[in-house]
Amino acid sequence: MCMLTRARSNTGTQGETGLNMGVYVNPGNRSFARINGPRYVDKTGLISLMNERIGKDNSLVCISRPRRFGKSYAAKMLTAYYDCSCDSHELFKDKKVAKAKEYEKYINQYNVICLDITGFTSAAKDSGVSLREVPGMIKKALWKDLVESKFVPKDDDTLNDFMLRCVESKNGKPFIFIIDEWDAVIREARDDEIAQTAYLNLLRGWFKNENFTSKAVAAAYMTGILPIKKDGSQSAISDFKEFSIIKPRQFAPYVGFTEDEVRLLCERHHVDFDTMKQWYDGYSFKGVGSVYNPNSVIEAIENDDFDFYWAESSAAEPLMDYISKDYNGLTKTIAQLVGGVEVKVNTTGFANDLTTFKGKNDVLTLLIHLGYLAYDSNKKTARIPNKEIRQEFQKTIHEVKHKATLKRLEESEKLFIDTIQGHEEAVAAQIERVHAEETVAIHYNKEDSLRSIIKLAYYSYRDHYVQFEELATGEGFADVAYIPIADSDWPILLIELKWKESAESAINQILNKKYTYGLENYGRPILLVGITYDKDAEAGKKKHKCKIVEYGR
């Protein structure tokens, strides 16, 4: 009889017996018990989604999301719930999943294989062996766990044979595979096709082998940064249902922390929610709304300090490498992103690896998967999500001497100084230049294009301001408003754009429609900035004019 079907213990979080607990096969629930504390955010609805798939044709699931977005937490939670070597009722009794209809049907009812692939890639590098050896290391580790569970293989057994006969033995239970950082080999061996192929063949042997998969695998949950690598135009393991950061679909609530979850954490720990939102919000999914980086939120709460936690936990070199690639239009697009403009991205051609790029769209798609950019699936656009990531872009741009972007940054900083000091001609000249360079003729007079030009011109505003477009105030909507952040002593800027009218008329509109209403309460000077040009003038002669007035003077 296969000893993997050992009886559950009734000792709560200490349910494993020391004799039979494996490292990778049925590792128990202790890892989840360690994270199941006061700051744990209940994501057990994910278990219910997986329960709906067990034993069905959609039971193989691959979730991809950026690093530090809770992938390992999810793996520990699922392992604790399904592992038949322990009793996890005490851990889940106060969680959402405990109220689900089929909660009891599946809890602690399966043999679990739990693999963190980064552990194997690190071990290979530490031992000085090729990453081509990783599949063999994984097989050896699983074989060892199975043998230590007192099951005896036949002489000619392969690992799959060994596992299959275990499941088919009396009282045998099928396996649920939980593979964390599944793509570690693809990322680490980015230039080694042989290593990648050997690893993908290991996965194919488990999940595209009809005899083994249908009999031995109840479900699989793989999670990583990248979607499954493509073989030509198709997924290399095509039976998996994929839910990426670009299309998370019903798994979207489990990508990061939702706004309600963050608001509750802030209330519970007396943290300012608005500041938390400014720092770590920025990702958004259909049906879910705002999604926050969970690692950064928890770090900010634990340290009572808002800081660049996500950036500090990841190497900046990849961002340097990618934004410096010599693809047509990429430099300009990076400048637009840092300027706060959303850019169009075609994500469909991405090969799901770190080396196969055909142009700027593939680079931008990778940055979305890595978490450097947030993606709007409705508009097919990307943007820099929040203050934390924006700082990483700005730092990297300086380090790699991204010339075009640095030039824009210097010009933007001068533009702010010129605006605050009332240098009207200098402000008009800079806005005119950016308008001419960044807008094709057909879009020159469009309102959205004009606002984009202001954002591109006032490129470095995030050092001192929060930007608002179409700010509802007084009796209308201010085109663009810059409100100083708490620790800045800069004035408020209200910018109104016009054409075929005087710059003074733009100032009068701000005053007549009372756009300053409520802003007086900030206790800062308010500068009214009117910018206008003749839209019917010949190309190259659309002279811009500017008027700057301090409100109340």
N, C-alpha and C positions, 0 to 999 in steps of 0.2 A: 504493500500500500504506500502511496506517495505521502511522505511526511509533511508535504506542503499544506496538507489539509488538517493540520493540527487544530485541536479545539481552541476556541476563544477562551481567554482568561477573563475573569470578571473583576479584575483589579484596576479598572479605569485606565489612567494614562500609563500605568506600569504593567500593562497586560502581557507584554512579551515574555516568554521564558528565555533565559540566557542561553540555553542549549540550542534552541531552534531559531533564534532570531538571526536573519541574514543581513548582509551589508546592502545588497542590491535586490535580493529576493525577499519579499515580506520584511522590510526594515522596521515595521511597527509605526507607532504614532508619536514617539517622543519628540521628533523634530517639530511637529505641529504643536505639541503641548508647550514647547518653549516660546513660540511666537503668539500663542493664544492668550494675550494679556490685555490690559486696559486700553491699549492703543490699537488693538487688532480691529480692523474694519471688516464687518461680516460680508464676505463674498461667497458664502456657501450656496447662493443661487446657481453658481456655476456647476455645482454637483448635480442639481436637478436637471440642468441642460444635458449633462453627460448621462445621467440615468435614463433619459428619454432615448438615448442612442445605443445603449448596451445591447449587444447581440443582433443589431440591425445593420442594414447595408450602409448606414452613415455613421458607423461607430468609430471610424478612424478620423481624428480631428487634429489639425495643426494650427496653432495659434502663434502669430508673430506680432511682436511689439518691441519697443525700444528697451534698452537696458535700464535697470532700476525701476521697472514698471510692475513689479510684483510677480514675475514669472515663477520664481522659486517658492514664494509663499503659496501660490496656487498648487504647485506640485506637492508640497508638504501636506496641504489640506486634503487633496484627493487621495494621496497615499494613506493618510490616517483613516479616511472614511472607508476605503475599499479593502484594506489589508485584513485578511482573515486570521492573522496571527495574534490579533489584539482585540480589545473591546473599547471602542471609541465613543460609546454613548454619552459618557460624562463630558467629553469635549464638545459635543455637538448639541447637547440638550437645550441650550439657550440660543441656538442659531436658527436662522430662517429655514434651513433645509429640514430641521426637525419637524416642521409643520407640513412638509410636502407629503403628498399621498403615498409615494412609494419609498419613503425614507427607510423604513424597516426592511423592506424587501432587499435592499442592496448594501446596507451598512455592514462592513466587515465580512463580506461574503465571497471575496475573490483573492486569488493569488496575485500579488502585485510585483511587477518588476519596475523598480524606480532607478533611473540612470540620470546622472548629471554628467553630460558629455565633456564639460570643461575639466572635470576631474581627471578624465582619461587623457585629454590633450596635454594637460599640465604634467601628468605623470610621464608621458612620452618625452616631453621636452626636458624634464628634469633628469630622465635616464639617458638622454642623449640619443634616443632612437627616433626614427622617422615616424611621422604621423600616419604613414601607411600601415604601421603596426597597431593602430588604435582598434580596428575591428577585432583583431586577434586578442587584444587585451580585454576587450569587453566580453568576448566569448569565454575566455579563461576565467574571468571574475564570476560570471553567471554559473559556469560549470562548477566552480568551487563552492558557491553557495548552495547549489542543488545537492551536491555530494554531502556537504555538511548538514543538510537536512535529512540525512540518513537514507536517501534514495540511491540505489545502486544502478549505474548505467550498464548497458550491454557493451561488449567489446567494440562493436562496429557502429555504435551510436554517434550520430552528429549531435550538435547542441539542439537542433530542432527536434530530432528523434527523441532525445532525452526529455525535453520539455513536453512533447506531445504524449509520450507514454505515461508521464506523470499525470497529465490532465485526464487521460483515459483510464487511469487506474481506479480502483474502487474508491468511491467518495471523492474523486478528484474534482478540482475546481479549475475553470479556465483562468487565463492570465489577463490582467489589465496592465498595459504598458504605460508608464508615465516617464516621458523622456524630456528632461529639462535641458535647455541650450542645445537642442538637437543639431543646430547648424554650426556648432563650434568647429568641427573639422572643415566645413566649407569655408569658414572665415579664416581659420588659422593656416590652412593649407591652400590658400587662395591661388597659388601658382603651381600647385601640384595636382594635376588632373588624375594621376594614378591613385593618390591618397583619397581624393574625393570619390572616385568611382568605386574603390574598395569599400568605403563607408556606406555609400548609397546601396551597394549590393547587399550589405548586411541588412539594411532596412528592408530592401526588396524581399529578402529571404523570409522575413517575418510577416510582411504586410502585403506582398503580392504573390505569395505562395498559397494557392487556393486550399490545398489539403491542410496546411498548417494553420493558416489564418482562420478558416471557417471552424476548425475544431478547437484550437488552442487560444484564440484571441477573442475576448469578450468586448474589448474596446482598447483604443490607444489615444493618449493625449500627449501630443508633442508641442513644445513651445520653444521659440527662439526669436532671434532678431529678424532674420530673413525668412521670407516664404520659401517653400521647397524649390530647390534649384531646378531649372528647366533643362530638359533633354530635347534640344531643338526648340520647338515652340510649346512643348507639353511638359507638365510636371514629371520629374523623374520618379515619383512615387504617386501615380495618378489616382489611386483609390482614396487618398486623403481628401477630406473636405477642409478647405483652407479659409481662415478668417484672419486677415492681415490688418495692420494699422490703417490701411487704405480702405478696406471693406470688412470691418469687424462684424457687421450684421448683428445677429442676436447675442453675440458675445461682447458687444460694445460696452455694457455696464461693468464688465470685468477687466477692461483694459487698464484702467487707472481708478482714481477716486472721483466719484461724481461730485457735483457742486453741493448737493444735499449732505453727502457724507463729510465733505470738508467743512461745511458750515457747522455741522454737529460737532466735529472735532474741535473747531475753534471755540464754540460755546463752552464745551466741556473743559477745555484747558485754558480758557480766558486769553485767547489769541485774537488779534484784530483780523477779521475776515477779509476786509477790503485790501489790506496789504498782502495777505496770503494770495488773493486772486491776482493781484498785479504781478507777483513774483512767479507763480507756478501754474496759473491757468493758461489757456490758449489752445488746447486741443479740444475738438468738438466732434461728436458723432450723431448721426440721425437717430432721433428717438431718445437720446440720452442728454444732449446738450453739452455743457462744459465738462471737460475731463482734466484732472490735475495729475501731475507727476507725484505718485504716492511716496516715493523715497524722500523727495525734497520736503513734502508736507510734514512727514513724520519727523525728519531731522530738524526742521524749523521749530516744531512744537517741543521736541526733547531738549533742544539747545536754547530755546527762548530767543532765537536769533534768525532773521531772514538772511540767507547767504546763498552762494552759488554751489549748492550741494551736488546737483546732477553733474555739472561741469567738472567738479573736483573728483568725481568718482569715475570719470572716463577720460581717456587720453585725447588730447587735442589734435594729435598728428593726423588722424583720418580726415578731420574737417579741413586741415591745411591742404592735404593731398587732393581732396575732391574739389574744393572751390578754386584751386589753382590750375585745374586742367584746361588745356587749350582747345576748348570747344566754342564754336561760333555762337556768340550771344551770351555765354555764361557769365563773363565779367560784368556786363551790363545788368544781367538778371540778379546777380548777387548784390549789386549796388541798389537795385530797386527793393530787394528784400530787406536790406538793412535800413533803407529809407522808409520802411513801413508799408510798402505797396504789396498787394497780393499779386502773384504771377501765375499765368497759365502753365499747367504741367500735363503732359501726356504720359501716363504711368503704364501704358499697356505693353510697351516693348521691353521692359526691364527683365534681365535674365536671372534675377534673384541671386546674384553673387557680387563680389567686390572688385571684379576685374573686367567684366564684359560690358563696356560702355560704347554706345554708338553716337552719343551726343549729349547735349546739356540736359535733355529730358531724363535720361537714365541717371545722371548725377543727381538731379533734383529728387528723383524717385527714391534713390538710395538714402538721401538725407531725410526724407520722410520716414523711411523705415528705421533709421538710426535715431529719430526723435528730434533732429535739429530743425525740422520744419513740420508744421501742422498742415493737414490736407482737408480741403472742403470738397467732399465727393459730389455735391450738387453743382458747384460752380467750376469744378476741376481746377482749383487754384491751390497754391501753397503760400504760406506766410511763416515768418518767425513767430513762434507762439507766445513768448513771454520775456520778461526782463532777464531771467536767468540765462536763457539761450541766447538772447540778443547780446549779452555781455560776452559770451563765448565767441560769437561771430566777430564782434568788434576787436576783441583781443587777438583772434586769429588773423584778421585782416592786417593788423599792425605787424604781427610776427612774420607773415609771409610776404609783406610789402605788396599787397594787392593794389597796384598803382592807381588804377582807375577809381577804385573805391576809396582809397586814402585821399585822393585828390578831391573827391566829392565830400568826404568828411571834413577836410580842411575848409573847403568853400562853404559848407553848411555852418560850421562854427563861426566863420567870419560873418555870414549872413545874419546869424542871431545877434552878434555884437552890433552890426550895422543897424539892425532893426531897433534894438534897445537904445542905441545912441541917436536914433532919428536920422540916419543917413539915407534919405529917401531915394536919391538917384542911384546909389550903390545897390539898394534892395531891388529897385525896379530892373536894373541891368542884369542882376543875377537871376531873377525870376524869368526874365525874357530869354536869357541864354538857355536855361534848363528847359523852358517851354519849347524852344525851337529844336533842341537836341533830342528830346525824349518823346515827342509827339509827332506821329505821322499826320500829314495834311488833312486827311479825311476826319480825324478825331480832334483836330486842333481846338475847336470851339465847343467840344462837348463838356458838360458840367463835371462828369466823373473824371475826365482827363485833367481838367483844371485842378481838381482837388488832389489828384495824384501828383501833379507837378508841385504843388505846395508841399506835399509830404516829401517828395524827392529833394526839393530845395532845402527844406528845414530838416535835413537828413539826421542830424545828431540830437534831435530834441529830447530823446529819452534820457539823456544825462541830467536834464533839469525839469522836464515837463511830462504831463500826460496829455495825449492828443485826443481831441474829439472832432468828429466830422458831423455836420448837420446837427449841431448842438441845439436842442430845444430849450429856448430861453426867451423871456419877454414875450413878444408877439410873433415869433417866427423861429427860424433856424439859422444860426450863424454858420457860415460855410465851413470854417476851420477855427478851432479854439485850442490854445495851448495853456493848460492850467499847471502852475508850478507844483512839483512834488514837495512833500512836507519839509525836507531839509534843504530846499532851494530858496534863495532870496530874490529870484528873478521875477519880473512882472508878468501879469497875465497878458496874453496876446489874443486879440480877436481879429481875424483876417477875413475880409470880404472881397470877392472877386467880381469884376464887372467888365463888359465890353461895350464900346460905342457910347460910353458915359465917362464923366470925369472921375478922378480918384476921390474928389470931394463928395461925389454922390454916393460912393460906397461907404464913406464915413457917415454920411447923413442917414443911410439906411440902418446902420448899426444903432445910431442914436434914436431915430424915429421908431424903430421896432423894438427898442429897449433890450437889445441883446446883452447889455451889461447887467440886466436884472438878476439879482442873487449873487453875482460875482463880487459885488462890493463887500460882501461879508467875509471874503478871504483875507481882507486886510492888506492887500497888495496893490500897487499901482496897476492900472489897466491901460494897455496901449491898443489903440484902434488903428488897424492897418488896412487901408484901402488900396487895391491894386486893379488897374484897368488897362485896356489896350483897344485898338481899333481892329475889330475882327475882319473888316472889309479891305484892309490895306493889302498891298501886294506882298507876296512871300518875301521874307527877309526884311520887311519894313513894318512889321507889326509892333510898333514902338510901345513899350510898357511904361506906365507911370505909377508912382506910389505916393501916398499921403499917410503920414504917421502922426497921430494926435494922442496925447495922454488924456484919458477921460477925466472930466472934472476941471480941466484947465482951459 
